[in-house]
Each structure stands twice: as C-alpha cells, then as structure tokens.
Amino acid sequence: MGFPCDNLPVLPHGVVSVVCCDLSGNHSHLIYSRDNGKSWIKPAKDRGFQFDPLATYPDACMLEDGNLFVVGCHEGLGKNKYGPAGAEVTAMRFRIKDVNKGESIESLPIGGP
C-alpha cells in the first residue's frame, strides 16, 4: 500500500475507511474495516479496492447520506519541452456495500441517488 491520508472517515455502522495512493502505479485505492481497525478488508494482500484508475493523492469525506466523496489529482496530461505537464482534479462518489451484499464498493453518480 502507499501513503494513507490522515483522514479516516467513520461511516454508518462503524465502518472505518482509508483512501490511499498505491505506489505500484495502480493509483487510488480504498481499504475498510468493520471492526474498528483490527482487520482490514481488501481484495488482495497488496492492494485495496481501486476506485479511480487515474487519480493520485486521494482524500475522502463522508456525505450526509453515509456515502464517500473522494477527490484526487491526475497529473501529467500532456508534454511540453520540460516534460510531463498539466493536471486535473478528479472526483468520485461511492458506497461500501453492506456485508450481506459482498465485500466491495459501488460507484454512484456525484449528483445524488
């Protein structure tokens, strides 16, 4: 895993979430815990659930509806005589599925339900 942020949103029902940047180049990932951080749910030993294939340096907050809103940065969109250039801010909204629906995340429209 990469660099976890210092913001750990605690979602309804006590789910703790961490967004981080994967150093292997797979970009933004999420891991979460249903037991207050004693164990972490992730699809593989070395990575979390990928939620944005482009963004790095993600940060998350919990919305009023209990879902996550995450922003990140996508750099190096083009090249100029000095090397990679350009950047954009990315944003996503998603939820962590209920345990009875399988351990995973679900992308949602940014504008609401």
N, C-alpha and C positions, 0 to 999 in steps of 0.2 A: 504494500500500500504506500501511498505517497504522504502528503502533508495534510493531516486533518486540520480543519479550521477550529477556532476556539469557541464556536457557536454550536451547541448541541441541542437542537430543538427537541423538546419532550412533547410527543404527540398524545392525543387522547388515549386512554387506557395504558398510559405509562411507557409507550414505545419511545426509546431514545434513538435519534438518528444522527449520523455523521456523514457529511459530504466531503470528498477529498479528491485530489488530483493524483492520478496514477502515474508514476514515474516511467512506466514502460511505454508510454505514448498512447494509451487507450483512453486517456482524458478522464472526464468526470464520472465518479462512482459514488455509490451510497451503500453504507452498511447500517444495520439497525439491530437493536437489542430489545427483547421483550421482558428481560429480567434485570433491568436497571444496570446494564453493562457487564454482567457476569459472563455472558456469552454473546457472540455477535453473529447475526445471520447474514450470509453472503453466498453467492452461487458457486464460488471456488475458493480454495485456500488462499490464493494470492491476489484476489480482486473482489470488488463489490459489484453491485448491480449497476451496469453502465446506463446512465440516463442522458448523456449528451456526448456524442462522438467527437465534437469539435472543441468544447469549452475546457479551459483550464482555470485554476484558482476559483472554484465554485464557493458560494456561500448560500445558506438556506435560512428561511424563516417559516414559521408555521402560520398559516392563514386562519381566519376565524372559523372556516369550515373544517379545520383539522388536517388539511392537506398541506403539502410543502410547495413553496415557491422558491426556486433556485435561480440565481444569476451566475454567469461566468464570463470569461473573456476568451475570444478566439483571435489569436494574433497571427501575423504572417500571411495576410490575404493575398499579397502580391509581392513583386520585387521591384526594386529600383537599383540604381548604381551602387548603393551601400549595402544591399542585401534584402532580406525579407522586410516587408513594410505593411502597414495597415492593421487595423484591429476592429473588432466589433464586440458588442455586449450581447450575450445570448441569455434567454430566459426560458424556463420551463415550469410547469405546474404538474405535480403528480401526487399520487397517494401510495402508501404502503398498504397492500391488500390485507384483509382480515386473515388471520391464521387458518381459518377453515376454508379459505379460497386458494390456499397455496402461498408459500413464501415468495413474494415477488413485488414488483412495483407496477403501477399503471399510469401511463401518461394521460393528462387531462387538458382540455382547452384552457388557455390562460384566462380567457374572459369569464369563466364560470362553469357551472354544471355542464 
